[in-house]
Amino acid sequence: MITGAGAGIGKAMAYRFAEAGAALDLVDINEQNLRLVKTELKHFNMEVNIYKVDLSKKEEIDLFWKKLEGKEPDILINNAGIYPAKPFLEVDEAFLKKVMDINLNSVFWMCQNMIRSRLKKGGVIINLGSIEAIMPFKDELCHYDITKAGIMVLSRTLASEYGRKGFRINVLVPGGIWTSGTRNVAKEALQFKLGIIKSGIKYNLRNPMGRLGKPDEVARMALVLASDLSSYVHGTLITVDGGFLSA
């Protein structure tokens, strides 16, 4: 199961897992995008189920898992998230709640349902963090950064508690990845928004590889973490950032 599978990293993961022979449950709030992804995956001849779910609402998440009873996935990838920029002093309660509900709370509830439904079977959980939570470099993302930090702590706590129950739980930590979201940011930079231009220059100067990553470069690592190739990798953070954090 991959959340946020309609675009970007989630879509790239869907391709890699289908190629590897996995049956897929793809979740996104954008049903049209999900249908397009399902159509594009047809040539892999694998089962692909799509589900429109508003992950900001716990009741929708719980209802979704109830419908899955008896056919729960053995691998869960919590990839869905939003990263709208807003100055810290302008963040209001509604804005913060939305970001927290989608980015952090949904991961909590998805993990809870996964572990509860497979308590006697175990499984694999991969949650998506961000280098922003370790080394903040872009302004106006405080609200986003704390959700990703929360995901990292949640994941390591669950890994400690449920490793003996047959679960492997890890965090993928992408750096700057060239997705539709970052393309939109680039378009804003072309409109001479100096703060965005400054952040882009700052990122590239620090990154030893001197470029943004590709969604597929994160997807390939997700495939490794989901497979027995990483059977003793548990409770850790795996960075896919071109060396940004080590520079």
C-alpha positions as CSV (number, residue, x, y, z in Angstrom):
1,M,0.0,0.0,0.0
2,I,1.4,3.4,-1.0
3,T,-0.2,6.7,0.0
4,G,0.1,9.8,-2.1
5,A,0.5,7.5,-5.1
6,G,-1.1,9.8,-7.6
7,A,2.1,11.8,-8.3
8,G,5.7,12.4,-7.5
9,I,7.6,10.0,-5.3
10,G,4.5,7.9,-4.6
11,K,3.8,7.4,-8.3
12,A,7.5,6.4,-8.9
13,M,7.2,3.8,-6.1
14,A,4.0,2.4,-7.7
15,Y,6.0,1.8,-10.9
16,R,9.0,0.2,-9.1
17,F,6.8,-2.1,-7.0
18,A,4.6,-3.2,-9.9
19,E,7.8,-3.9,-11.9
20,A,9.0,-6.1,-9.0
21,G,5.7,-8.1,-9.1
22,A,3.8,-6.6,-6.2
23,A,0.0,-6.3,-6.0
24,L,-0.7,-2.7,-5.2
25,D,-3.2,-0.7,-3.1
26,L,-2.8,2.9,-4.2
27,V,-4.2,5.7,-2.0
28,D,-4.6,9.4,-2.9
29,I,-7.1,12.1,-2.5
30,N,-6.9,12.8,-6.2
31,E,-8.9,10.0,-7.9
32,Q,-8.2,11.2,-11.4
33,N,-4.5,10.9,-10.8
34,L,-4.9,7.4,-9.4
35,R,-6.8,6.3,-12.5
36,L,-4.1,7.6,-14.7
37,V,-1.4,5.7,-12.7
38,K,-3.5,2.5,-12.8
39,T,-3.8,2.8,-16.6
40,E,-0.1,3.3,-17.0
41,L,0.7,0.3,-14.9
42,K,-1.5,-2.1,-16.9
43,H,1.5,-3.5,-18.9
44,F,2.9,-5.0,-15.7
45,N,-0.1,-7.3,-15.5
46,M,-0.3,-6.9,-11.7
47,E,-3.3,-6.3,-9.5
48,V,-3.7,-2.6,-8.9
49,N,-6.5,-1.3,-6.6
50,I,-7.1,2.4,-6.2
51,Y,-8.7,4.2,-3.2
52,K,-9.7,7.8,-2.8
53,V,-9.1,8.6,0.8
54,D,-8.9,12.0,2.6
55,L,-6.0,11.2,4.9
56,S,-6.6,14.3,7.0
57,K,-9.7,12.7,8.5
58,K,-9.3,9.8,10.9
59,E,-12.8,8.6,10.3
60,E,-12.0,8.1,6.6
61,I,-8.8,6.2,7.5
62,D,-10.5,3.9,9.9
63,L,-13.4,3.2,7.5
64,F,-10.9,2.5,4.8
65,W,-9.1,-0.1,6.9
66,K,-12.4,-1.7,7.9
67,K,-13.2,-2.2,4.3
68,L,-9.8,-3.9,3.8
69,E,-10.5,-6.4,6.6
70,G,-9.0,-9.8,5.6
71,K,-6.9,-8.4,2.7
72,E,-4.7,-5.9,4.5
73,P,-1.3,-5.2,2.8
74,D,1.9,-6.6,4.3
75,I,3.8,-3.5,3.2
76,L,2.7,0.0,4.0
77,I,4.4,3.1,2.7
78,N,3.2,6.4,4.2
79,N,4.3,8.8,1.5
80,A,1.4,11.3,1.3
81,G,2.2,14.8,2.5
82,I,1.9,18.5,1.7
83,Y,4.5,21.3,2.1
84,P,2.9,24.7,1.7
85,A,5.2,27.6,2.6
86,K,4.0,30.2,5.1
87,P,5.9,32.6,7.4
88,F,5.9,31.4,11.0
89,L,4.2,34.5,12.2
90,E,1.4,34.1,9.7
91,V,0.5,30.5,10.5
92,D,-2.9,30.2,12.1
93,E,-4.6,27.3,13.8
94,A,-6.5,26.1,10.7
95,F,-3.4,26.1,8.6
96,L,-1.3,24.3,11.2
97,K,-4.1,21.7,11.8
98,K,-4.3,20.9,8.1
99,V,-0.6,20.3,7.8
100,M,-0.4,18.3,11.0
101,D,-3.5,16.2,10.1
102,I,-2.2,15.2,6.6
103,N,1.6,14.9,7.3
104,L,1.8,13.5,10.8
105,N,-1.6,12.5,12.2
106,S,-2.5,10.4,9.1
107,V,0.8,8.5,9.5
108,F,0.0,7.8,13.1
109,W,-3.5,6.4,12.3
110,M,-2.3,4.5,9.2
111,C,0.4,2.8,11.3
112,Q,-2.0,2.1,14.1
113,N,-4.4,0.4,11.7
114,M,-1.6,-1.6,10.0
115,I,-0.2,-2.9,13.2
116,R,-3.5,-3.7,14.8
117,S,-4.7,-5.6,11.7
118,R,-1.4,-7.6,11.4
119,L,-0.4,-8.0,15.0
120,K,0.0,-11.7,14.6
121,K,1.5,-11.6,11.2
122,G,3.9,-8.6,11.2
123,G,4.8,-6.6,8.1
124,V,6.9,-3.7,6.7
125,I,6.2,0.0,7.3
126,I,8.2,2.7,5.5
127,N,7.5,6.3,6.5
128,L,8.7,9.3,4.6
129,G,10.6,11.9,6.6
130,S,12.6,14.8,5.2
131,I,16.1,16.3,5.5
132,E,14.3,19.5,6.5
133,A,13.5,17.9,9.9
134,I,17.2,17.3,10.5
135,M,18.8,20.4,8.8
136,P,16.2,23.1,8.0
137,F,17.4,25.1,5.1
138,K,14.3,26.6,3.5
139,D,12.5,29.4,5.1
140,E,8.8,29.4,5.9
141,L,8.5,25.6,6.5
142,C,8.6,25.4,10.3
143,H,5.1,23.7,10.3
144,Y,6.3,21.1,7.7
145,D,9.5,20.4,9.5
146,I,7.9,19.6,12.8
147,T,5.6,17.0,11.1
148,K,8.5,15.3,9.6
149,A,10.5,15.3,12.8
150,G,7.4,13.7,14.4
151,I,7.3,11.0,11.8
152,M,10.9,10.1,12.6
153,V,10.2,9.8,16.3
154,L,7.0,7.9,15.8
155,S,8.7,5.4,13.5
156,R,11.6,4.7,15.8
157,T,9.3,4.3,18.8
158,L,7.1,1.8,16.9
159,A,10.2,0.0,15.7
160,S,11.3,-0.4,19.3
161,E,7.9,-1.6,20.5
162,Y,6.9,-3.9,17.6
163,G,10.1,-5.4,16.2
164,R,9.5,-8.6,18.2
165,K,6.0,-8.8,16.7
166,G,7.5,-9.3,13.2
167,F,7.4,-5.7,12.0
168,R,10.2,-3.9,10.3
169,I,9.7,-0.1,10.4
170,N,12.1,2.4,8.9
171,V,12.1,6.0,7.6
172,L,13.1,7.1,4.2
173,V,14.6,10.7,4.3
174,P,14.6,12.3,0.9
175,G,16.5,15.5,0.1
176,G,15.4,17.9,-2.6
177,I,13.6,15.8,-5.2
178,W,12.4,17.0,-8.6
179,T,8.7,16.5,-8.6
180,S,5.6,18.4,-9.8
181,G,5.8,20.3,-6.4
182,T,9.3,21.4,-6.9
183,R,8.6,22.3,-10.5
184,N,5.9,24.7,-9.2
185,V,8.5,26.2,-6.8
186,A,10.8,26.7,-9.7
187,K,8.1,28.5,-11.6
188,E,7.7,30.8,-8.7
189,A,11.5,31.4,-8.7
190,L,11.2,32.5,-12.3
191,Q,8.9,35.2,-11.2
192,F,11.8,36.6,-9.2
193,K,10.7,35.6,-5.7
194,L,14.1,36.2,-4.2
195,G,13.6,34.0,-1.1
196,I,13.0,30.9,-3.3
197,I,15.9,31.7,-5.5
198,K,18.2,32.1,-2.5
199,S,17.0,28.7,-1.1
200,G,17.7,27.0,-4.4
201,I,21.2,28.4,-4.7
202,K,21.9,27.5,-1.0
203,Y,20.8,23.9,-1.5
204,N,22.9,23.3,-4.7
205,L,26.0,24.9,-3.1
206,R,25.8,22.5,-0.2
207,N,24.9,19.4,-2.1
208,P,28.0,17.4,-3.2
209,M,26.2,16.0,-6.2
210,G,25.0,19.4,-7.2
211,R,21.6,18.4,-8.4
212,L,18.1,17.5,-7.2
213,G,17.2,13.9,-6.9
214,K,14.7,12.0,-9.1
215,P,11.5,10.4,-7.6
216,D,12.7,7.0,-8.9
217,E,15.9,7.3,-6.9
218,V,13.8,7.4,-3.7
219,A,11.5,4.6,-5.1
220,R,14.4,2.2,-5.6
221,M,15.5,2.6,-2.0
222,A,11.9,2.0,-0.8
223,L,11.9,-1.3,-2.8
224,V,15.1,-2.3,-1.0
225,L,13.7,-1.5,2.4
226,A,10.5,-3.4,1.6
227,S,12.3,-6.5,0.5
228,D,14.3,-9.2,2.3
229,L,17.4,-7.5,1.0
230,S,17.1,-5.3,4.1
231,S,15.9,-8.0,6.5
232,Y,18.1,-6.7,9.4
233,V,17.4,-3.0,8.8
234,H,15.0,-1.7,11.4
235,G,14.3,1.5,13.3
236,T,16.6,3.6,11.2
237,L,16.7,6.6,9.0
238,I,17.8,6.1,5.4
239,T,18.8,9.3,3.6
240,V,18.4,9.8,-0.1
241,D,19.8,13.3,-0.4
242,G,22.9,13.3,-2.7
243,G,25.1,13.8,0.4
244,F,23.4,17.0,1.5
245,L,23.4,16.2,5.2
246,S,27.0,15.0,5.3
247,A,28.4,18.0,3.4
